[in-house]
């Protein structure tokens, strides 16, 4: 069976590495041109792994380009992992059996973008990763399998990204042979339970004095690396905050930020401007 894989982020690369680790192989890799999405969180390049395993590598501007359609005409399954562009109907219907995606929530909950930051901002106690057959609706295709990830009280985006990465690997290892042999059952998503999370921009990470300790703490943890980081405007300067602690009372800490019910004290930060 001919298999192809499209990705431009670490989550996808980890899946590709696992496929070869368990004895699988791919017939084509697809990624963005080198000058595209340079600032995308987790952005990687596939040149090294393509050369290592002698896999044809196609670099593109958009997943729906005609050159992609031509390249996957003889492909049976196309994996599209960590790709921000929405795949159109023509692309989805070109591989013989379709396209497979993975989304870092327990679908149908959390369709959309910024799944890792939102899981922390919403204070969830568990999230996960869903492998599904893609259709024209965003993150709404029938489910192949899921894996649950538990969130501890102070989980950071850095920690959750690693757990999400590991769950991608686990799901690839678990279902690869079933996909290659078409020996799996699709489960329809329950639309009554569906929720959608909106995309986030770097400017959404701003800390304001009107926030509570809980809100500011979640913000710092939710958008720390590999994301752009929380920030606070301190006079003419900007504090880019990667980690912080909270206090009910001020102890004269440098750059302590006054909040509604206490203080946010940056412990790992950069001063900009």
Secondary structure, DSSP 8 states (H G I E B T S, - for coil): --EEEE--BHHHHHHHHHHHHTT---SEEEEE-TTSSTTSTTB---HHHHHHTT--EEEES-TTSHHHHHHTTT-SEEEEES--S---HHHHHHSSSEEEEEESS-TTTTEES-HHHHHHHTT-SEEEEEEEE--SSTT-S-EEEEEEEE--TT--HHHHHHHHHHHHHHHHHHHHHHHHTT----B---GGG--EE----GGGGB--TTS-HHHHHHHHHHS-TTS--EEEEETTEEEEEEEEEEESS----TT-EE-SSSEEEEEEEEEE-
